[in-house]
Amino acid sequence: MKPMHLRHAMPAIRGRVEAQASLAPFTWFRVGGPAEWLARPADAEDLRALLAALDPGTPLTVLGAASNLIIRDGGLPGVVLRLPARGFGGVTVEADGVIAGAAALDATVAEHAAAGGLAGLEFLSGIPGSIGGAIAMNAGAYGCEIVDVLDWVEIATLGGLVRLDAAELALSYRHARLPERSVVTRARLRAAPGDPAQIAARMGEIRTARETTQPVRARTGGSTFRNPEGYKAPSLKAWALIDAAGCRGLARGCAQVSEKHCNFLLNTGGATAADLEALGEEVRARVLAHSGIDLHWEIKRIGVPG
């Protein structure tokens, strides 16, 4: 694959900057082209300075844990931001909540809360991602969403660091209304004192449920399609519609619909982003032909086609 031509200037920062950086190793699918520039700011102030110095015409993409993302084979133009754990991964447990950096993994935050005897954040142990991404998409699982526990979020903007209350984000299904070209740096999540044994048991149930029903050890990206809105019957959930359309195990090259949970796509080794996206579109077409229901992608697909 040809390297992307450097079209945009990159301001100097104290953190790390790399041109033509491979992004595939950062994604759970292990596919995708390079970033024109990959920037890893040292801390929130370094991030703020970068945002202020960046040309407004330069594309900006924030990359979290990349657990629900397909980066296309042509890569990403402009600047890709990835917040490192050092500087953005801290977790502080308080009496009635947790303050977590954007780079802290959801499961790590759940573990800190449990160690502090706090209940209400167990659902995070079932979400494969980071807190920044969880805020940006109002992540949820096992009956809870970020909107249920978020107190405030701190974001870096062109003008500096700003703290917003949860209500100001207008959180909805897999969406948060963040200001343009802003980046989540940390957030406070509400919790309440609880029985440590019950908290541990609940987290154990979630881990067991994930490992039993989902291909958690494969190169995947989580749930591929949203459950159709307005359809409550179990037989009309996305996975059931895909199964009924005969797509379980369907393959295109090294991209495959999981046999274990058919709302998951897999890179079985050597798949491209184009393979995965084309397979997803084939699944959508088969489901539409079989049931008349148009599935919508939950996994984000970004970048330039190969």
C-alpha positions as CSV (number, residue, x, y, z in Angstrom):
1,M,0.0,0.0,0.0
2,K,1.4,3.4,-0.9
3,P,2.2,5.7,2.0
4,M,-0.1,8.7,2.3
5,H,1.4,12.0,1.1
6,L,2.1,14.5,3.8
7,R,-0.2,17.4,3.0
8,H,-0.6,19.0,6.4
9,A,1.8,20.7,8.8
10,M,2.2,19.4,12.3
11,P,2.8,21.8,15.3
12,A,5.5,20.8,17.7
13,I,4.4,19.3,21.0
14,R,6.2,17.9,24.1
15,G,4.7,14.5,23.4
16,R,5.4,12.1,20.6
17,V,4.7,12.7,16.9
18,E,5.1,10.2,14.1
19,A,4.5,10.6,10.4
20,Q,2.9,7.9,8.3
21,A,2.2,5.9,11.4
22,S,0.6,2.5,11.1
23,L,-2.8,2.4,12.8
24,A,-3.7,-1.2,12.3
25,P,-1.9,-2.4,15.5
26,F,-4.1,0.0,17.6
27,T,-7.4,-1.4,16.3
28,W,-9.0,-4.5,17.6
29,F,-9.6,-5.7,14.0
30,R,-5.8,-5.2,13.3
31,V,-6.6,-3.6,9.9
32,G,-6.4,-0.2,8.4
33,G,-4.0,2.2,6.7
34,P,-1.6,4.8,8.2
35,A,-2.2,8.1,9.9
36,E,-0.7,11.1,8.1
37,W,0.4,12.2,11.5
38,L,0.0,10.4,14.8
39,A,0.2,12.6,17.9
40,R,0.4,11.5,21.5
41,P,0.4,14.6,23.7
42,A,2.2,14.4,27.0
43,D,-0.7,15.8,29.1
44,A,-3.8,17.9,29.0
45,E,-1.9,21.2,28.6
46,D,0.1,19.7,25.8
47,L,-3.1,18.6,24.1
48,R,-4.7,22.0,24.5
49,A,-1.6,23.7,23.0
50,L,-1.8,21.3,20.0
51,L,-5.5,22.0,19.4
52,A,-4.8,25.8,19.5
53,A,-1.9,25.6,17.1
54,L,-3.4,23.2,14.6
55,D,-4.6,24.7,11.3
56,P,-8.4,24.7,11.3
57,G,-8.4,23.0,7.9
58,T,-6.4,20.0,9.1
59,P,-8.5,16.9,9.6
60,L,-8.5,15.8,13.3
61,T,-9.4,12.3,14.5
62,V,-9.4,11.1,18.1
63,L,-8.5,7.4,18.5
64,G,-9.4,5.7,21.7
65,A,-9.1,2.0,22.3
66,A,-10.4,1.5,18.8
67,S,-12.5,-1.4,19.9
68,N,-15.5,-0.6,17.7
69,L,-13.8,0.9,14.7
70,I,-12.8,0.0,11.2
71,I,-10.1,2.3,9.8
72,R,-10.2,2.0,6.0
73,D,-7.1,0.7,4.1
74,G,-6.2,4.1,2.7
75,G,-5.7,5.5,6.2
76,L,-6.5,8.8,7.9
77,P,-5.5,12.2,6.6
78,G,-4.4,15.0,8.9
79,V,-3.8,14.4,12.6
80,V,-4.8,11.4,14.6
81,L,-4.7,11.9,18.3
82,R,-4.1,9.0,20.7
83,L,-4.0,9.9,24.4
84,P,-1.4,7.8,26.2
85,A,-2.1,6.2,29.6
86,R,0.7,8.2,31.1
87,G,-0.9,11.6,31.4
88,F,-4.5,10.5,30.6
89,G,-5.0,7.2,32.3
90,G,-5.2,8.0,36.0
91,V,-8.1,6.8,38.2
92,T,-9.0,8.4,41.5
93,V,-11.6,6.8,43.8
94,E,-13.7,9.1,45.9
95,A,-16.4,8.4,48.5
96,D,-19.3,8.5,46.0
97,G,-17.6,8.2,42.6
98,V,-14.6,7.8,40.4
99,I,-12.6,10.4,38.4
100,A,-11.0,8.7,35.4
101,G,-8.7,9.9,32.7
102,A,-9.9,9.5,29.1
103,A,-7.3,6.8,28.4
104,A,-8.3,4.6,31.3
105,L,-9.8,1.4,30.2
106,D,-13.5,0.9,31.1
107,A,-12.7,-2.4,32.8
108,T,-9.9,-0.8,34.8
109,V,-12.2,1.9,36.1
110,A,-14.7,-0.8,37.1
111,E,-12.0,-2.7,39.0
112,H,-10.9,0.5,40.8
113,A,-14.5,1.2,41.9
114,A,-14.9,-2.4,43.1
115,A,-11.7,-2.2,45.1
116,G,-13.0,0.9,46.7
117,G,-16.3,-0.8,47.6
118,L,-18.3,1.3,45.2
119,A,-21.3,-0.1,43.3
120,G,-22.9,1.0,40.1
121,L,-20.0,0.9,37.7
122,E,-19.8,-2.9,37.2
123,F,-21.3,-2.6,33.7
124,L,-18.0,-1.0,32.6
125,S,-16.3,-4.3,33.0
126,G,-18.2,-5.6,30.0
127,I,-17.3,-2.7,27.7
128,P,-14.1,-3.1,25.7
129,G,-12.9,0.4,25.4
130,S,-11.6,3.5,27.2
131,I,-13.5,6.2,29.2
132,G,-13.0,8.9,26.5
133,G,-14.6,6.7,23.9
134,A,-17.3,5.6,26.4
135,I,-18.2,9.3,26.9
136,A,-18.2,10.1,23.2
137,M,-20.6,7.3,22.3
138,N,-22.5,7.0,25.5
139,A,-21.4,3.4,25.8
140,G,-23.6,0.9,27.6
141,A,-24.0,-2.7,28.4
142,Y,-25.9,-5.0,30.7
143,G,-28.7,-2.5,31.4
144,C,-26.6,0.6,32.1
145,E,-25.2,3.5,30.0
146,I,-22.7,6.3,30.7
147,V,-25.7,8.7,30.8
148,D,-26.8,6.9,34.0
149,V,-23.6,7.6,35.9
150,L,-21.9,10.6,34.4
151,D,-21.5,13.7,36.6
152,W,-19.2,15.8,34.5
153,V,-16.7,15.6,31.7
154,E,-13.5,17.7,31.2
155,I,-12.6,18.5,27.6
156,A,-9.8,20.2,25.8
157,T,-10.9,22.8,23.3
158,L,-9.2,25.5,21.2
159,G,-9.7,27.9,24.1
160,G,-8.6,25.7,26.9
161,L,-9.9,23.1,29.3
162,V,-13.6,23.2,29.9
163,R,-15.8,21.2,32.3
164,L,-19.3,20.3,31.2
165,D,-22.2,18.8,33.2
166,A,-23.6,15.6,31.8
167,A,-26.8,17.3,30.8
168,E,-24.8,19.6,28.5
169,L,-23.8,16.6,26.4
170,A,-27.3,15.7,25.4
171,L,-26.4,12.0,25.7
172,S,-28.5,9.7,23.6
173,Y,-28.1,6.2,22.1
174,R,-24.4,5.9,21.2
175,H,-24.0,9.6,20.9
176,A,-22.8,12.6,22.9
177,R,-22.9,16.2,21.7
178,L,-19.3,17.3,22.2
179,P,-18.1,20.7,20.9
180,E,-16.4,20.5,17.5
181,R,-12.7,19.6,17.6
182,S,-12.8,19.0,21.3
183,V,-11.2,16.0,23.1
184,V,-12.3,14.4,26.3
185,T,-9.5,14.4,28.9
186,R,-11.3,13.0,32.0
187,A,-14.7,12.5,33.6
188,R,-16.4,11.8,36.9
189,L,-18.7,8.9,37.3
190,R,-21.2,8.5,40.1
191,A,-21.2,5.4,42.3
192,A,-22.4,4.4,45.8
193,P,-21.0,2.3,48.6
194,G,-22.0,-1.3,48.2
195,D,-21.3,-4.8,49.4
196,P,-17.9,-5.9,48.0
197,A,-19.0,-9.5,47.6
198,Q,-22.0,-8.5,45.6
199,I,-20.0,-6.1,43.4
200,A,-17.4,-8.9,42.7
201,A,-20.2,-11.4,42.0
202,R,-21.8,-9.0,39.5
203,M,-18.6,-8.3,37.7
204,G,-17.9,-12.1,37.5
205,E,-21.4,-12.6,36.0
206,I,-20.6,-10.0,33.3
207,R,-17.2,-11.5,32.5
208,T,-18.7,-15.0,32.2
209,A,-21.6,-13.8,30.0
210,R,-19.2,-12.1,27.6
211,E,-16.8,-15.0,27.4
212,T,-19.7,-17.5,26.9
213,T,-21.5,-15.6,24.2
214,Q,-19.0,-13.4,22.4
215,P,-15.7,-14.1,20.5
216,V,-13.7,-12.0,23.0
217,R,-10.4,-13.5,22.1
218,A,-10.7,-12.9,18.4
219,R,-9.8,-10.0,16.2
220,T,-13.2,-8.3,16.3
221,G,-14.9,-5.0,16.9
222,G,-17.8,-5.7,19.1
223,S,-21.4,-5.5,18.0
224,T,-21.4,-4.7,14.3
225,F,-25.0,-3.5,13.9
226,R,-27.5,-1.8,16.1
227,N,-30.6,-3.6,17.2
228,P,-33.5,-2.2,15.1
229,E,-35.4,0.6,16.9
230,G,-39.0,-0.2,17.8
231,Y,-38.5,-3.9,17.5
232,K,-38.6,-5.5,20.9
233,A,-39.1,-9.2,20.2
234,P,-35.9,-11.3,20.7
235,S,-36.3,-12.7,17.2
236,L,-35.9,-9.2,15.8
237,K,-32.6,-8.3,17.5
238,A,-29.7,-7.8,15.1
239,W,-28.0,-11.1,15.7
240,A,-31.2,-13.1,15.3
241,L,-32.0,-11.3,12.0
242,I,-28.5,-12.1,10.7
243,D,-28.8,-15.7,11.8
244,A,-32.2,-16.0,10.1
245,A,-30.8,-14.6,6.9
246,G,-28.3,-17.4,6.8
247,C,-25.2,-15.3,7.5
248,R,-23.7,-17.2,10.5
249,G,-20.2,-18.1,9.4
250,L,-20.5,-16.2,6.1
251,A,-17.0,-15.2,4.9
252,R,-15.3,-12.8,2.4
253,G,-11.6,-13.5,2.2
254,C,-10.4,-13.7,5.7
255,A,-13.3,-11.7,7.1
256,Q,-16.0,-13.8,8.6
257,V,-19.3,-13.5,10.5
258,S,-18.7,-15.1,13.9
259,E,-20.1,-18.6,14.4
260,K,-20.4,-17.9,18.1
261,H,-22.3,-14.5,17.9
262,C,-23.3,-13.5,14.5
263,N,-23.5,-9.8,15.2
264,F,-19.7,-9.9,15.4
265,L,-17.3,-9.7,12.4
266,L,-13.9,-11.4,12.7
267,N,-10.5,-10.9,11.0
268,T,-9.5,-14.6,10.9
269,G,-6.0,-13.5,9.7
270,G,-5.1,-11.4,6.7
271,A,-8.4,-9.6,6.2
272,T,-8.4,-6.0,5.0
273,A,-10.7,-3.2,6.1
274,A,-12.4,-3.5,2.7
275,D,-13.1,-7.2,3.3
276,L,-14.7,-6.5,6.6
277,E,-16.8,-3.5,5.3
278,A,-17.9,-5.4,2.2
279,L,-18.9,-8.4,4.3
280,G,-20.9,-6.2,6.6
281,E,-22.7,-4.7,3.6
282,E,-23.4,-8.2,2.3
283,V,-25.0,-9.1,5.7
284,R,-27.1,-5.9,5.6
285,A,-28.3,-6.8,2.1
286,R,-29.2,-10.4,3.0
287,V,-31.1,-9.3,6.1
288,L,-33.0,-6.7,4.1
289,A,-34.0,-9.2,1.5
290,H,-35.0,-11.8,4.1
291,S,-36.8,-9.7,6.7
292,G,-37.3,-6.2,5.1
293,I,-35.4,-4.7,8.0
294,D,-32.5,-2.3,7.2
295,L,-29.7,-2.8,9.8
296,H,-27.5,0.2,10.7
297,W,-23.8,0.0,11.5
298,E,-22.9,0.4,15.1
299,I,-19.2,0.0,14.4
300,K,-17.7,3.2,13.1
301,R,-16.0,3.1,9.7
302,I,-13.6,6.0,9.0
303,G,-10.8,6.9,6.6
304,V,-9.9,6.7,3.0
305,P,-10.7,3.5,1.0
306,G,-7.7,1.6,-0.2
